[in-house]
């Protein structure tokens, strides 16, 4: 049986990811100059919510840091601390450490104080906070303490009377003014009675909020009476859901505080509950239950008893639990319309979400893959039986095929996630690399909502990290060099994502000096990676960056210089079925482009035959199919041919010859060719023997068993049980020999 507290703890850390995302969104907005009240409140609430949930689980290190971060943000809200570039950079640093602390707390590993202490010192410096006893006092829930004395203590006190009698007091002492005892008549004039109806939503409990703490804060404002009623029939105890919202509280508060202070208590559950706060006239009912229709015996109840509900998932009053800001901050929020508090209407319902273990989704994806294979096998059996296309079996099979595709697409959408979380992590890499190199750089992102398979996102983190560091370290110039070149002193690294031709293209671009191709070729020659004096095209020189052991760094640093980097990036991208390319313009910058499949599970492919072998070519790589005529084919050298396609020549590649199944043909007239188009605009005509079908195929990886096979991306199982290779057209073209004509007798003799 699973531990409910562990499940709640896991939910808290999942929620922390969402809160950290909101935090970084707010900081990005502040960095762009949008330091308005709402943006600051979003950042403040994210930190406050993390702190509150962490306190419920006694994560003291996380609570302590979040508290100091919260103090600085509160000073900004209060207007005592102005927002400038230096403060935003500090807040970014705090957000990074908060992420580290959440991760360390999740893994039960304390974070080294050498990382947190310098940033805490900066926070205390900007806020002018000594950071000691005052903070500790805020976290203590003070209660009356009984004084216990034994007889010896009493004897000691009695003995002290003689000494006290010798003390002479001045005759002109002023009368004592006892604090905390205002004139009763004056207090009565200032008091107001409010009727508060508080109806939590399930999201309130799911976020770790506890009504008890809200009611305790109300008690600090004045005298509170409460009643509670069920909004639905209460289930049996064994059927009770911890986060179910089944209760509504009606409270009467008598206080001399204004309505904004009362609203402040419920600030951090705004949108998570139905709330109504109304001042009552003098002829109000004696008990709140008279208005709500409850029996008089149920109306006036102590706060502690009223909140002892089955929906309480947390222990009572844990240290550091999330609480709204004190009432003294109420004046800062006067411009907040607070629609929920003003109208008492329930918030607009949010779209329901459910968190599912990734392993369950992977299992579902595998089952869908098997369903696709079985559908193909049925189609093969129907075709073999020779049933007519209008037969009931064929019609039913077509419907089954359509249903299978819809199921597959729906499952892929479940696995798909926006790249936003990955891009946000790269912001930290830019900041750290900027500090390490002494360069002023910023990250600009585009296409954060682009969705991609979650597995691909996780495996992209390391390659992108190296590429971002490379862009800052090698791509961007120093501030002095940029100013001299007429550029802004601050460099820009742009990270973008977009869908193109059924694939996801991620680009990392900088506005630096571009690739110094002469230096790259010289270094490659010095390291023995290429032969000296070779004449290389720009693209060939750029691709030298992907050679193992290549580095342009003059010395080893924390970021570069060890010759391990871009070759590993290329290998990682290739393992995902992707490709990487470089474009660079001297003086203007460099762009690395990564092209990836949308999913690693299923793809649409063209089934082709070559020398009695069946293969699959990804459909998104095929621009069109051609039947070659004599006027289309032109010789180019003794063993190479090209094809004329609409006033442009493309290389002709014989798939059977390239894969070693046979020698190149003597004549290609009447042959079938697939026109392959790549992301960089290059094209090639791939000759096959026949086109058999177009269908969805399930991707089965070969990397673990056979390693990387040039020109082959994966394998699949066809409907007849036959195994077919899934080709990688880009890799096949890059490694092609280009021989599309048989050797002559003279060539063989030579």
N, C-alpha and C positions, 0 to 999 in steps of 0.2 A: 504494500500500500504506500503510495507516494506521500511525502510530507507536505501538508498544505503550506507551511511557512516557506519551504524551499521553492514551491511553485510561485508564491507571492514574491519572493526574492528575485527569482528569474524574471518575472514580469516587470519588476522594478528596473532591472538592468536593461531590459528591452525598451522600456519607456525612456530610460536615460539616453538611449541612442537618438530617440525622437527629440528629446529636450536639447541635446547637444547640437542637433541639426538646426533647431530653431535658434539656439544661441549663436551659432556661426552665421546664420542668415542675418540676424540682427547686427552682429559685428561688421559683416560685410556692408550692410546698409549704412552703418555709422562711418565706416571707412570711406564710403562714397559721398559723405557729407549729410546724410539723412539722420542727424542726431536729434530727431523730434521726440516728444514725450512718449508716443506710442511705441516707437522702436526701442527706446531705453526700457520701457516697461516690459516689453517682450523679453529682452535680455535678462532683466532683473527677475522676472517670474520663472524663467528657465533655471537660473542658478538657485533660486529660492526653492523650487520644487525638488531639484536634485538634493539639496541640503536636507529638506524635510524627509524625503524618503530614506536617505542615508541615515538620518538620526533614528528612524524606526528600527533599523537593523544594527545600530551601534557601530557604524562605520566612522569612528572618531576622526581619523585623518582626513577623510573626505568632507565630513561636516565642518571641521576646523578651517580648512582652506576655503570651502564654499562660503563660510560665514564672512571671512575677510574680503573675499571677492564681492559678496553681497553688500558689505558696508561701503565699498568704493562706488558701486552702482547706485546705492541709495543716496550717497552724497551728490552724484550727478543728478538724480531725480529731484533732490531738494534744491539744486541750483548752487550748492556750495563748492562744487567742483566742475570746472569747465572742460568741455571735450575738445581736445586737440589731437594732432597726429601722434604725439608721444603717448598720450593716454590710450588711444585706440590700439596702438602697438602693444601696450602693456596688457590691455584687455584680451587681445588675441593670445598673448602668451599665457594669460590666466586660463583662457578657454582650452588651450592645448594641455596644460597641466591638469585641468579638471577632467579632460578626457582620459589622461593617463591614470588619474586616481580612480575613476570609475572602472577602468579596465583592471587595475591592480586590485581593487576591492572585489570585483567579480571573481578574480582568480585567487583571492585570499593571499595576495602577496603585497606587503607594504611597499610604498614607493620611497626611494631614497630621499631623505630630508635634504640632502645636498642639492637636489633639483628644486624642491619646493621653497626652501628657506630664502634664497635670494629674491624670488618673486614676491613672497610674503613681505619681505623687507621693503620692496618697492611699493607695494600696496599701502603699507603702514606709513610710508613717507608721503605719498600723495594725499592720503586722507588725514594725516596728522594724528593718527590713532596710536596710542602707546601699545595697544593690542594685548593687554594683559588681563587685569582683574575685571575690567568693565565687561569684556566679552564673556568671561566665565559667569559673571553675575547674571547676564541675560539668559543663560541657558538653565539656571537653577530655578526650580519650581518651589518658591518659598512657601512654607506652611508654619503655623504656630508651633513652637517648640516648648515642651514642658520642662520646667526647671527642677532638677532633682538634687537634693542636698541631704547629706547624712548628719548625724548629731555632732560630729567633730566640726563640720562646716558651720553649723549653727553656733557652736561654742566660739569659734573663731570670729564670727560676725559680732557676737555679743561682746567679745573682748575688744572689738574695735570701737565700741561706743565711747569708751573713755577717751580714746585718742581724738575721735570726732568732736567730742564736747569742747576740746581746747581750741578748735578752729573758730575764729571770729569772722563773721560775715559783715560786709558793709551795710550801713543802715539805709543807703539810698539806692538799693537795687530796684530796677524797673519791674513792673508786673510781668509775669511769664505769659507768653503768647503760645498756647499749645497748638502745634500744627496738626492739621487733619481733623479739627473740630470746628467747622464753620457754624455760623449762627443758624439755628434750625429754621427760623422764618425765611432767611435769605436762601437757604438750600431748597426749601419747599417752593419758593417762587421760581427757581431756575429748573426744577425737575420737569421732565416730559415723559409721558408714557407712550411706548411704541408697541404695536402688535406686529409680530414677525411670524410669517408662515414660511417654513423652510422644508422643501421637498427634494431630497437628493436624487440624482440620476445614477444609473449603474456606473457611468464613467467616473463619478466622484470616488466611489469605493475602489474601482480598478486602479486609480492613481495613487492609492495609499492614503487618501484623506480620511480624517476621522471627525465626525460631528462633535464629539465630546470636547475636543480642543477649541472648537469654535465657540461652544457654549461657555467654556471657562473664560474665554476672552470677553464674552458678553458680561459675565459676572464681574469683571474688573471695571466695567462701566457703570454698574448699578445693580439693583435688585432684579432678579430674574425668576419668573415662574413659567413652568412649561407643561404642556400636555402633548401626548403622542397618540396617533391613531394609525391603523394599518390602511394602506391604500388598496390592498388586495387581500384575498384570503391567505392566511399564513400557511405554508406547507408543513408537512411533518418534518421533524428534525433531520431524519436521514435523507430527505429530499431537498433540504435547504441549500441554496447556492450562496457562497460567501459574498458575492458582489451584487446580489439582488437588492433592488431598491424597493422596499416594501412599506416604509414608514414615512410619515409626515409629522413634523413638529410644529406646534403653535406655541409661541413664546410671548410673554409680556415682560418688557424691560422698562423699569423706572430709572431714569438717569438724567443727569444734568449735562450730558454730552449732546452735541448736535447730531443730525442725521448722517452727516458725512463720516463721523467716527463710527457709527453703527454699521454703515455700508463697508467701511474699511475692514471690519472683521471678516466679511464674506468675500473680500477682494479676490482671493486666490482660488475660490470655487465658482467664480463668475462664469456662467456658461455650462456648468456641470450640475446645476440644480434649478428648481423653480423657487423663486424668492420674492417675497412681498414684505415691505417695511412701511408701516403706516402709523402716523401719530394718532393717538386716541383722544377723544374729547372727554370732558369730565364725567359724562353720563355713561361711560363704558361699563360693561358687565364686570362684576366683581371677580369672576374667574374666566379665564380664556376659553374654557370648555363650553361655556354657555352659548358662544357664537358658533362653535364648530359642531354642536349637537352631541357632544360627549357627555356621559353621566358626570354629575358633580364629583363623584368619588374618584374619577380618573383625571381631574383637571390639574390640580396643583401637585406636582411631583418634584422631588429633588432632581437636579441636573444629572447626577451620577446614575440614578436609577433609570431615568428616562432614556439614557443613551446606551444602556446595557442591552444592545440588540444583537440578534444572530448575525447581522451583517458586519460586525466588528471583527476585522481580520487581524488586528494588530494588538499587542499588549498595551495595557493602559499606560498612557503618559510616558512613552519612552523618551530618553533624553535627546534633545535636538530635533524633536518631531516638527514637521512643517507647520508653521503658524503664520497667519497673515501679519502684515506690517503693523506696528503699534498705531494706536489711534492718533498719535501726534503727527503722523504723516498724512492725515486726511486732506489737508489743504493742498497737497501737491496734485491731487487727482480730480480737482473740481471740474476740469473740462471733460472728464470721462462721462459719457451719457448714461452708462450703466443701464441698458435697456431691461435686463432681467430684474434688477432691483427696483426700477421705477414702476414697471408695469405689473410685476408679479407673474408674467406669463412664462411658460416653460420655454427653454431654448429650442431653437430649430434642431430637429433630430439630425444627428450626424450619420453618415453612411456607416453601416455596421462592418466591422473587420474582425477577422479571427486569425490568431497566430498559430501556425502549424509547423511542427518539426520538419526541417528540410529533408530528413531521411524518408519521411512519409511521402513527400512530393517526389523524391527520386524514385521511390518504389512505384508510384503511380506513373511516372514517365516511362519506366521500364515496361510496365504492363501495357501502356499505350503503344510502345514500340512492338511488343509481341502482337498486339491487336492489328497493327499495320501489316506485319508479316503474314498473319493468318488471313487478313483480307486479300493480300496479294496471292496467297496460295489458293484461296477460293476462286479468284478471278482466273488463275492459271488452269484450275480444274474445269471451270465452265468453258474456257476457250478450247481446251483439249477435247471436251465432250462434243464440241461442235453445235452447241445450242444456239438458236437464232437470237439476234439482238433484242427482238421484241417479246421474247418468252418471259413468263413470270419470274423465272429464276434470274435471268439477266437484269430485269428491271429491279428486282429486289436487291441484287448485288450492287447495282449502281447507287441505290439509296443507302446501302450499307457503306459503300465507299465514301459517299458524301458525309454521312454521320461520323465515320472514322476520322475524316479530315477535321470536322468541327471539334471533335473531342481532342484531337491532337493539338489544334490551335489554342483551345481553351486551357489545356494543361501547360502549354508553353507560356501562355500569358500569366499563369500562376507563378511560374518560375522567374518570369521577367521582372526586373527591378530597375528603377531609374539609376543612372550613374551618378546622381547628385552626391550620395554619401562618399563615393570614391573620389570625386572631384574635391569635396571639402577637405579630405585628408591631404590632398596635394597642396592645399593652401599652406598648411603647416610646413611641408617640405620646402616650399619657396621661402618662407620666413627663416627657417633654420639655415638654408643654403645662403641666403643673403647675409645673415649674421656671420657665417663662417668665412665668406669671401670678401666681406666689407663692401658689397654692392647693394645698391638700393633697387629692389625689384618687387614687382607686384604680380599677382596671378589674376587673370581675367578668364572667366569661364563662359561657355556658350553651349546650349543644348543639354542642360543638366537633366531635363525630363526624358531624354532618350533612354529607352528601355533595352536591356540586354540580359541574357541569361545570368542568374546569380552566380553560377559556377565560374563563368567567364569574368565577372566583376571581381571575384575573390582572387583569381589567378592573374589579374591585370595589375594588382597593386604594386608588386615588386618591379615589373618592367617600367611602369609609369614613374615610380619613385626615382629610378635611375635616370630616366629621360629628363625629368624635371630638374634634377640636380645637374645634369649635363648641360641643360639649357642655361642655367644660372652661372655655372662655373666656366664653361667654355664658350657658350653662345653670346652672353651679354658682355659688353665692354665695361670698363670702370666708369665712374661718373665723369671724371675728367676727359676721358676719351670720347664719351658720348656728347658732352658739351662741345668739344672741339669739332665733332662731326656734324654739329647742328641738330642733335637729337635732344629730347628731354633727358635730364640727369637720371631720372628714374626709368629703369628698364621694365619691359612688359613681357611676361610669358603667358601665352594664350593656350588654353586647353578647351577643345571643343569636341562634340560628338554629334553624329547625324546618321540617319538611315539612308543608304544609297544602294540601289539595285539589289535589295534583299540582304544586304550586309550592313554592319555597323562600322563606320569610319571614325576613328578617334585621332585627332591631330594635336601635336605639341609643337607650337611655333614660338619663336622669339624674335624680337626686333633688334638683334645684335648685329655683329659684323659679318655674319655668314661664314662659310667654310673657307679657310685659306688652303686652297687645293694644292698649291705648290708645296706648302709645308707638309701637308698630309702625305703627298707622294714621296717627299724626301724622307720623312720619318719611316714610312713603310719600306723604303729601300734600305735604310740604315738597320732596321730590325730584321731584314732578310725575308720580309713577307712577300715582296715582289722583286723581279729582276730589275737591275738598274737600267735606266735609259728607255723604259717602255713608253710608248705613246698611248696615253689613256684618255678616253672621253670624260667629260665632267661627271656623268653618272657613274662611270667605273671608279673614278677617284673617290666619289662620295661613298660608294659601297665598301671602300677599304676600311671605313670606320667599323664595319661589322666583323672584321677579321679578328680571330683570337689573339690576344696579346698586344693589340694596337692601343696606343694612348698618346695623346698630344700634350699631356701634362708634363711640365718641365721637372716637377718634383712631386713626390708622394705627399698627399694631404689626406684629411679626413674624408674628402669627397671624391678624389680621383688620383690617377697616377699609377695604379697597379696593373693596368692592362686587362682588367676583368670588368666588363661592362656591356658594351653594345652587342658583343657576340652572344652574351647570355640573354640579352633582351630579344635578339632575333630568334634564338632557340626557344624562348618562352612563348613568343608570339606564334612561331611555327607549330608548337605543341598544341596550340588552341585552334589550329586550322586557319591561322591568319597569316597576313603578309605585312611587311613594313618597308616603306620606301622613304627616300630623302629628296627634298628639293631645297636648294639654297641659292640665294642671290647675294654676291659680295656687297657689303655695306648695308644690306637691308634685313638680313636675318636668315634663319633656317627653319624648315618645317619637316617634322617627322610624321608620317601618315601611317596609321595602323588600320588594316582592314580585317574585320573579324566576322565569322558567321553569327547569325542571330541566336542560334542554339547549337548545342553539341549533341542533340538527340536524333532529330529527324530532318531530312532535307528533301526538296523536290529535285529529281534528277532525270537525265536523259539516259536510257539504257541503250548501249551501242555494242556492236559485235566487231571484233578484230581477230582474224585468224582463229576462229572457233572459240575465242575467249569473250566472255561477257563482262562489260565494264559500265560504270556509271559516271557521267560527267555532270557536275552541279548545274542545274538549269539557270541559275542567276549569272553564270559565266558565259552563257551562249547568247550572242546577239542575234544570230540567224543561222539558218542552214542553207547550204549551197550545193548545186549539182554542177561540177566543173565542166566547162566547154573548152574547146581548143583555143579559142580567142582569149580565154581568161588566164591561161597558164603561160608564163614567160620564164625563160632560163636566166639564171644569175650566177655565173661561174659554172665550173664543170659538174658540180654535184648539188647545186642549190637551185630551187625554183621559187617563184613568187606568183601570187594571184592578184589579178586586177579586180578590185571591188570598188565600183563607183569612183573612178578617176584616182584611186589610191592603191598602191601596191602593198600587200601584206605577205609575210613569209609563209611558205607552204611547208607544213610539218606532217610527215607520215607517221601516224601513231604506232602502227605495227612495227615500223623500222626503229622508232625511238625507244620502244620497249624491248626490242631485241627479238621479236617473234619472227621476223622475216627481213629480207633485204629490201631496199627501196624499189618501188615499181619503176618500170621503164616508161609507162604511160599512165597519166591520171585523168584522161578524158572520160567523162561519165562517172567519175568517183564522187562520193558524198563527202562534204567538208562541213565542219562546224566552225563558224566564225566566232572566235573567242575574243572577248573585249575585257580589258583590265581597267582598274581604277585610274591608272596614270594615263589612260587614253591609247595605250599600245594595243595592237591587235595581231592575231595570227589565225591562219586557216588550218584546222586539225583534220586530217583525212582519216575517215573510218570506213569499215567495210559495209556496215549497214546500221540503220537506226531501228531498234526493236520496239521501244515503248517509252512512255513518259509516266513516271510514277513517284510516289513518296517512298523513300527508303530509310531504314533505321541505321544509324551510324554506329558501327562497332570499331573501337580503336585498335590500332596495331602497334602503337608505340611501346607498350609494356612488353610485348612478345618479340617484336622484330626491330624495334628502334625506328629511326626515320628512314623511310624508303623514298628516294627522289621521285617526284611526280605522283606519289600515291598519298592520299590524305587519310583514308580509312578503308573499311570493308563493310559489306552488308550481306544479308541473306535474302535471296529472291523468293518468289512465290513457289518455285519448283524445288526449293531447298538448296539451290546452287549458291555458292559464295562468289560475290563479284567485288572487284576492287573499285573504290571511289577515288577518282583521279583528282589531283590538284593541278588545274590547268596552268596557273601562274608559275608554279614550281617546275612543271613539265617544260614550259616554254623557256624558262630561265636556264635550265640545264640541257636544252636540246642541242643535238649535234648539227641540226639543220640539213642533214643529207636527205635529199628527196629525189635523187637520181642514182642509178646503178653505176658502179665503177667500170670504166672502160679497161680494155686489155692493157693499154699503155699505162694507165694509172696503177693497175695491179702490178705490172712489171716494175714500175718506178718505186 
